[in-house]
Amino acid sequence: MNILITGSGGREHALAWKIKQSSKLDQLFVAPGNAGTAQFAKNLPIDVNDFDNLAHACIENHIDLLLVGPEAPLVEGIADFFNSSPSLKHIAVVGPNAAGARLEGSKAFAKTFMHKYQIPTAGSLTVTGETLQAGIDFLQQLRAPYVLKADGLAAGKGVLIINDIKEAEKELESMLKGKFGSASAQVVIEEFLDGIELSAFVLTDGKNYKLLPSAKDYKRIGEGDTGPNTGGMGAVSPVVFADRSFMEKVESRVIIPTIKGLQAEGIPYKGFIFFGLMNVKGEPYVIEYNVRLGDPETECILPRISSDFVELLEGVAHENLDTKRITIDDRYAVTVVLVSGGYPGNYMKNIPIKGFAETKNCIVFHAGTGTDVEHETIKTAGGRVIAITSIDYSFEEARKKAFENAEKIQFEGKYYRGDIGLDLLKYKIV
């Protein structure tokens, strides 16, 4: 089987790393990829939203399966593009059509969907520029902190959590006036849920699903969850407080109603669903849906899947996922993300990276890297640069190894959070 992965981040490197292990794989391509994916796949210099050139590459390279990494092309309808073309529809696309991708592409749609199918979530109100006053009135009925979410895609930065009511009112108006461009033409105001976050993931063929390992990511730039949101500074898996009883609630109250709801809406859904959850006193609430795997959670959960990942993707393509097997490693995984100085604000690129050869007892996933062909060196090419994952039967040892290796990778301005997973040590971990 020939497979093409679209994307250029740590998620795509992890997917390529896992798929490369399959005996079912013939050739692997990544578009556009990064310096890490280039080590064992052929990178194609094609943007993830360039559907025409992706289609040409699929035909030229006899691609059997297209695995879509990021959310933007899914929301823009890449699955519909392939499925509606006589020359492309034989290619299996792992990723929902545009209708299904609205679960992530529109937070207002997602909230309406959850309410309709009685999926537990925070109380909310969706407002536009014309209904700004109604939004302010709703904010004044809530208790601090106040949650404001841009309706559309905002590169993981469209969610504000504000403690002061006047600041919340000001930010609401700013968002509706275009702070996040067209993404905040509508804003969802939400009740704040007091609990601890985690992520659940499933792979589904539209009817059947496989539950993937749980994870907890760390979104804020500063230690102690301070500072602005980022795309993710690290992750741990499994989530120690998400025990069997809690996950049974997640399946019965969240996952199954979501899949049945999609069926009831007439939406054929083939791909991943990411459930951003809040554990509120042992009860699961949905904060958000994503229609792809998370990043950096992917770098944390894929190393814990010990069965053939391509076999699962085949199950999605052929709509017989129920006949496929998934095996999960019992060990703990801890992922630490190394970022460029200044991220998530302005940061420099093209900084040489050193120390890869010194790492051990870990997996080094490239997130924002490129190759200087002339000097044969790997350089930074993004805000999140490297994700380091270590695995161990001891959670503390997994953390220790991840941070030891984080020190070995060197580039000017490197920064990482030193407290990834630290908050979980208060729980009883074997």
C-alpha positions as CSV (number, residue, x, y, z in Angstrom):
1,M,0.0,0.0,0.0
2,N,1.2,3.5,-0.9
3,I,0.3,6.2,1.6
4,L,0.5,9.9,1.5
5,I,0.3,12.0,4.7
6,T,-0.4,15.7,4.5
7,G,1.1,18.1,7.0
8,S,4.5,19.2,8.3
9,G,4.4,19.1,12.1
10,G,5.2,16.7,15.0
11,R,1.8,15.0,14.5
12,E,2.7,14.1,10.9
13,H,6.2,12.9,11.8
14,A,4.7,10.7,14.5
15,L,2.2,9.3,12.0
16,A,4.9,8.6,9.5
17,W,7.1,7.0,12.1
18,K,4.2,4.7,13.1
19,I,3.1,3.8,9.6
20,K,6.6,3.1,8.5
21,Q,6.6,0.1,11.0
22,S,3.8,-1.7,9.1
23,S,4.4,-4.7,6.9
24,K,1.5,-3.5,4.8
25,L,3.3,-0.4,3.7
26,D,5.0,-0.2,0.3
27,Q,5.9,3.5,-0.2
28,L,5.4,6.5,2.2
29,F,5.1,10.1,1.1
30,V,4.6,13.3,3.2
31,A,3.4,16.6,1.9
32,P,5.1,18.9,2.6
33,G,6.8,17.1,5.6
34,N,9.9,18.2,7.5
35,A,13.4,17.2,8.2
36,G,12.3,14.4,10.4
37,T,9.8,12.8,7.9
38,A,12.5,13.1,5.2
39,Q,14.6,10.4,7.1
40,F,12.2,7.6,6.1
41,A,9.6,9.0,3.7
42,K,9.7,11.0,0.5
43,N,8.7,14.6,1.1
44,L,6.7,16.3,-1.5
45,P,6.8,20.2,-1.6
46,I,3.0,20.6,-1.7
47,D,0.9,22.8,0.6
48,V,-1.8,21.0,2.5
49,N,-4.5,23.2,1.0
50,D,-3.3,22.7,-2.6
51,F,-5.8,20.1,-3.6
52,D,-5.0,20.1,-7.3
53,N,-1.3,19.3,-6.8
54,L,-2.0,16.8,-4.0
55,A,-4.4,15.0,-6.5
56,H,-1.7,15.1,-9.2
57,A,0.9,13.6,-6.7
58,C,-1.5,10.9,-5.6
59,I,-2.1,9.8,-9.2
60,E,1.6,10.0,-10.1
61,N,2.7,8.0,-7.1
62,H,-0.1,5.5,-7.2
63,I,-1.4,6.4,-3.7
64,D,-3.9,4.1,-2.2
65,L,-4.6,6.0,1.0
66,L,-4.5,9.7,1.9
67,L,-4.1,10.5,5.6
68,V,-5.0,14.1,6.3
69,G,-3.0,15.5,9.2
70,P,-4.2,19.1,9.9
71,E,-7.7,20.5,10.2
72,A,-7.7,23.3,7.6
73,P,-7.9,21.1,4.5
74,L,-10.6,18.9,6.1
75,V,-12.7,22.0,6.8
76,E,-12.1,23.2,3.3
77,G,-13.4,19.9,1.9
78,I,-10.4,17.8,0.7
79,A,-12.3,14.6,1.4
80,D,-15.2,15.8,-0.8
81,F,-12.7,16.9,-3.5
82,F,-11.3,13.4,-3.7
83,N,-14.5,11.5,-3.3
84,S,-16.3,13.5,-6.0
85,S,-13.6,13.0,-8.7
86,P,-13.8,9.9,-11.0
87,S,-10.0,9.8,-11.1
88,L,-9.5,10.1,-7.4
89,K,-12.4,8.4,-5.6
90,H,-10.6,5.0,-5.6
91,I,-8.1,6.6,-3.1
92,A,-9.2,6.1,0.5
93,V,-9.3,9.4,2.5
94,V,-8.8,9.1,6.2
95,G,-10.4,12.3,7.4
96,P,-14.1,13.5,7.4
97,N,-15.8,15.4,4.7
98,A,-16.6,19.1,5.1
99,A,-19.9,18.4,6.8
100,G,-18.2,16.3,9.4
101,A,-15.3,18.7,9.8
102,R,-17.7,21.4,11.0
103,L,-17.4,19.7,14.4
104,E,-14.1,21.6,14.6
105,G,-14.5,24.2,11.9
106,S,-17.5,25.8,13.7
107,K,-17.7,25.9,17.5
108,A,-21.3,27.2,17.2
109,F,-22.2,24.1,15.1
110,A,-20.4,21.8,17.6
111,K,-22.4,23.3,20.5
112,T,-25.7,23.0,18.7
113,F,-24.8,19.3,17.8
114,M,-23.9,18.5,21.5
115,H,-27.1,20.1,22.8
116,K,-29.2,18.2,20.2
117,Y,-27.7,14.8,21.0
118,Q,-27.6,15.5,24.8
119,I,-23.8,15.3,25.0
120,P,-22.6,16.9,28.3
121,T,-21.0,20.3,27.7
122,A,-20.9,23.8,29.3
123,G,-23.8,26.2,28.9
124,S,-23.1,28.7,26.2
125,L,-24.4,31.5,23.9
126,T,-23.3,32.2,20.3
127,V,-23.2,35.9,19.4
128,T,-22.4,38.1,16.4
129,G,-21.7,41.8,16.0
130,E,-25.4,42.4,15.8
131,T,-26.0,40.6,19.1
132,L,-23.1,42.0,21.0
133,Q,-25.4,43.4,23.8
134,A,-27.0,40.0,24.3
135,G,-23.5,38.6,24.7
136,I,-22.6,41.2,27.3
137,D,-25.8,40.4,29.2
138,F,-25.0,36.7,29.1
139,L,-21.4,37.4,30.4
140,Q,-22.9,39.3,33.3
141,Q,-25.0,36.3,34.3
142,L,-21.9,34.1,34.5
143,R,-19.2,33.8,37.2
144,A,-15.6,34.4,36.5
145,P,-13.5,33.3,34.7
146,Y,-15.2,34.0,31.4
147,V,-14.6,31.8,28.3
148,L,-14.7,33.3,24.8
149,K,-14.2,31.1,21.7
150,A,-13.8,32.2,18.1
151,D,-16.3,30.2,16.1
152,G,-13.9,29.3,13.3
153,L,-10.3,28.0,13.0
154,A,-7.7,30.3,14.7
155,A,-4.6,28.1,14.8
156,G,-5.3,27.0,18.4
157,K,-5.2,30.6,19.6
158,G,-8.9,31.6,19.4
159,V,-9.9,30.8,23.0
160,L,-9.6,33.4,25.7
161,I,-10.1,32.7,29.5
162,I,-10.5,36.0,31.3
163,N,-11.0,36.8,35.0
164,D,-12.3,40.4,34.8
165,I,-15.8,41.1,33.5
166,K,-14.9,44.4,31.9
167,E,-11.9,42.9,30.1
168,A,-14.1,40.0,28.9
169,E,-16.7,42.5,27.5
170,K,-13.8,44.4,25.8
171,E,-12.3,41.3,24.3
172,L,-15.7,40.0,23.1
173,E,-16.2,43.3,21.2
174,S,-12.6,43.0,19.8
175,M,-13.1,39.5,18.7
176,L,-16.4,40.3,16.9
177,K,-14.6,43.2,15.2
178,G,-12.0,40.8,13.7
179,K,-9.3,40.1,16.3
180,F,-9.1,36.6,14.8
181,G,-10.2,37.6,11.4
182,S,-13.3,35.9,10.0
183,A,-12.8,33.1,12.6
184,S,-14.3,35.4,15.2
185,A,-17.2,36.8,13.2
186,Q,-19.2,34.6,15.6
187,V,-18.1,34.1,19.2
188,V,-19.2,31.3,21.6
189,I,-19.4,32.5,25.2
190,E,-19.2,29.6,27.5
191,E,-19.7,28.8,31.2
192,F,-16.4,28.0,32.8
193,L,-16.0,24.4,33.9
194,D,-13.9,23.8,37.0
195,G,-12.0,20.6,36.6
196,I,-9.0,19.0,35.0
197,E,-8.6,18.6,31.2
198,L,-7.8,15.5,29.2
199,S,-8.1,14.3,25.6
200,A,-9.8,11.2,24.3
201,F,-9.4,10.0,20.7
202,V,-11.2,7.5,18.5
203,L,-10.7,6.3,15.0
204,T,-14.0,5.6,13.3
205,D,-15.3,4.3,10.0
206,G,-18.6,6.1,10.6
207,K,-20.3,3.2,12.5
208,N,-17.6,1.3,14.4
209,Y,-14.8,2.9,16.4
210,K,-11.5,2.1,18.2
211,L,-10.6,3.9,21.3
212,L,-7.0,5.2,21.2
213,P,-4.9,6.0,24.3
214,S,-6.0,9.0,26.4
215,A,-3.7,11.9,26.9
216,K,-3.3,15.2,28.7
217,D,-1.6,18.2,27.0
218,Y,-0.3,21.4,28.3
219,K,-1.3,24.4,26.3
220,R,0.1,27.5,28.0
221,I,3.6,28.7,27.4
222,G,4.6,29.1,31.0
223,E,5.1,26.7,33.8
224,G,2.2,26.4,36.2
225,D,-0.1,26.9,33.2
226,T,0.6,30.6,32.9
227,G,0.9,32.9,29.9
228,P,-0.7,32.7,26.5
229,N,-2.0,29.5,24.8
230,T,0.2,27.7,22.4
231,G,-0.3,24.8,20.1
232,G,0.8,22.5,23.0
233,M,4.0,22.4,25.1
234,G,3.9,18.7,26.0
235,A,1.7,15.8,26.8
236,V,1.4,12.6,28.9
237,S,-0.4,9.3,28.3
238,P,-2.2,7.6,29.8
239,V,-4.1,10.1,32.0
240,V,-3.9,8.6,35.4
241,F,-7.2,10.1,36.7
242,A,-9.1,8.7,33.7
243,D,-9.8,5.3,35.2
244,R,-12.0,2.6,33.8
245,S,-15.1,4.0,35.4
246,F,-14.5,7.5,34.0
247,M,-13.7,6.2,30.5
248,E,-16.9,4.1,30.5
249,K,-18.8,7.3,31.1
250,V,-16.9,9.0,28.2
251,E,-17.8,6.2,25.9
252,S,-21.5,5.9,26.8
253,R,-22.2,9.6,27.2
254,V,-19.8,11.2,24.7
255,I,-18.3,8.9,22.1
256,I,-21.3,6.7,21.2
257,P,-23.8,9.6,21.1
258,T,-21.4,11.6,18.9
259,I,-21.1,8.8,16.4
260,K,-24.8,8.1,16.4
261,G,-25.5,11.8,16.1
262,L,-23.3,12.0,13.0
263,Q,-25.2,9.0,11.5
264,A,-28.5,10.7,12.4
265,E,-27.3,13.9,10.6
266,G,-26.5,11.8,7.5
267,I,-22.8,12.6,7.8
268,P,-20.5,9.7,6.7
269,Y,-17.5,10.2,9.0
270,K,-14.2,8.4,8.3
271,G,-11.3,9.4,10.4
272,F,-10.3,10.6,13.9
273,I,-12.3,12.4,16.4
274,F,-10.5,14.2,19.2
275,F,-12.7,14.9,22.3
276,G,-11.3,17.7,24.4
277,L,-12.8,16.8,27.8
278,M,-13.1,18.3,31.3
279,N,-13.3,16.0,34.2
280,V,-15.6,17.8,36.6
281,K,-15.8,15.8,39.9
282,G,-15.6,12.5,38.0
283,E,-18.1,13.5,35.3
284,P,-17.0,14.1,31.7
285,Y,-17.9,17.3,29.8
286,V,-16.9,18.1,26.2
287,I,-15.0,21.3,25.8
288,E,-14.4,20.9,22.1
289,Y,-14.2,18.5,19.2
290,N,-11.2,18.2,16.8
291,V,-11.6,16.2,13.6
292,R,-8.0,15.0,13.5
293,L,-5.4,13.9,16.0
294,G,-4.0,16.5,18.4
295,D,-0.5,17.8,18.5
296,P,1.6,17.1,20.6
297,E,-0.8,14.3,21.9
298,T,-0.1,12.3,18.7
299,E,3.6,12.1,19.6
300,C,2.6,10.7,23.0
301,I,-0.2,8.2,22.1
302,L,1.1,6.6,18.9
303,P,4.2,5.1,20.6
304,R,1.7,3.3,23.0
305,I,-0.1,1.6,20.1
306,S,1.8,-1.7,19.6
307,S,-0.5,-3.2,16.9
308,D,-0.3,-2.5,13.2
309,F,-1.6,1.1,12.6
310,V,-2.1,0.7,8.9
311,E,-4.4,-2.2,9.5
312,L,-6.6,0.2,11.5
313,L,-6.5,2.7,8.6
314,E,-7.6,-0.1,6.2
315,G,-10.5,-0.8,8.5
316,V,-11.6,2.8,8.2
317,A,-11.2,2.7,4.4
318,H,-13.2,-0.5,4.0
319,E,-15.7,0.3,6.8
320,N,-14.9,-2.9,8.7
321,L,-13.0,-1.4,11.6
322,D,-14.8,-3.7,14.0
323,T,-12.8,-6.6,12.5
324,K,-9.5,-5.0,13.3
325,R,-7.4,-5.3,16.4
326,I,-5.7,-2.6,18.5
327,T,-3.2,-3.3,21.3
328,I,-2.1,-0.7,23.7
329,D,1.2,-0.7,25.6
330,D,0.8,-0.4,29.4
331,R,3.8,1.9,29.8
332,Y,3.7,5.7,30.4
333,A,4.7,8.1,27.7
334,V,5.8,11.7,28.4
335,T,6.3,14.2,25.6
336,V,8.2,17.5,26.0
337,V,8.1,20.1,23.3
338,L,11.1,22.4,22.5
339,V,10.1,25.7,21.1
340,S,11.7,28.8,19.6
341,G,12.4,31.7,21.8
342,G,9.6,34.2,21.6
343,Y,6.9,31.6,20.7
344,P,3.9,31.9,20.5
345,G,4.7,35.5,19.5
346,N,7.5,36.5,17.1
347,Y,10.4,34.1,16.8
348,M,13.5,33.5,14.6
349,K,13.8,30.7,12.1
350,N,16.7,29.0,10.4
351,I,18.6,28.4,13.6
352,P,20.9,25.3,13.5
353,I,19.9,22.4,15.7
354,K,22.5,20.2,17.3
355,G,22.6,17.2,19.7
356,F,20.4,14.6,17.9
357,A,23.2,12.0,18.1
358,E,23.4,12.4,21.9
359,T,19.8,11.5,22.6
360,K,18.9,8.0,23.9
361,N,16.0,6.2,25.5
362,C,13.6,8.5,23.6
363,I,11.9,9.2,20.3
364,V,12.7,12.6,18.7
365,F,9.9,13.9,16.6
366,H,10.4,16.9,14.4
367,A,7.7,19.6,14.5
368,G,9.1,22.8,12.9
369,T,12.3,21.8,11.2
370,G,13.9,22.1,7.8
371,T,17.1,21.1,6.1
372,D,19.9,23.3,4.8
373,V,20.9,21.2,1.8
374,E,24.0,23.1,1.1
375,H,25.5,22.6,4.6
376,E,23.6,19.4,5.4
377,T,22.3,20.8,8.7
378,I,18.9,20.7,10.3
379,K,17.4,24.1,11.2
380,T,14.4,25.5,13.0
381,A,11.4,26.3,10.8
382,G,8.6,27.0,13.2
383,G,7.6,27.9,16.7
384,R,7.3,24.4,18.0
385,V,10.6,22.7,16.9
386,I,11.1,19.3,18.4
387,A,8.9,16.9,20.5
388,I,10.8,14.4,22.7
389,T,8.9,11.3,23.9
390,S,10.1,8.8,26.5
391,I,8.4,5.7,27.6
392,D,8.7,3.7,30.8
393,Y,6.8,1.5,33.2
394,S,7.5,4.2,35.8
395,F,5.8,7.6,35.2
396,E,8.6,9.4,37.0
397,E,11.3,7.6,35.0
398,A,9.5,8.5,31.7
399,R,9.5,12.2,32.8
400,K,13.1,12.0,33.8
401,K,14.3,10.5,30.5
402,A,12.2,13.0,28.5
403,F,13.8,16.0,30.3
404,E,17.3,14.6,30.1
405,N,17.0,14.3,26.4
406,A,15.4,17.8,26.1
407,E,18.7,19.1,27.5
408,K,20.7,17.3,24.8
409,I,19.0,19.0,21.8
410,Q,20.5,22.4,21.4
411,F,19.5,25.5,19.4
412,E,19.7,29.2,20.1
413,G,16.7,30.5,22.1
414,K,15.4,27.0,23.0
415,Y,12.7,26.9,25.6
416,Y,10.6,24.2,27.2
417,R,8.3,23.8,30.1
418,G,10.0,21.9,32.9
419,D,6.7,20.9,34.7
420,I,5.1,18.7,32.1
421,G,3.3,15.9,34.0
422,L,4.3,17.3,37.4
423,D,0.7,18.0,38.3
424,L,-0.1,14.3,37.9
425,L,2.4,13.1,40.5
426,K,-0.2,13.8,43.3
427,Y,-2.2,10.9,41.9
428,K,-1.4,7.3,42.9
429,I,0.8,6.1,40.0
430,V,2.1,2.6,40.0
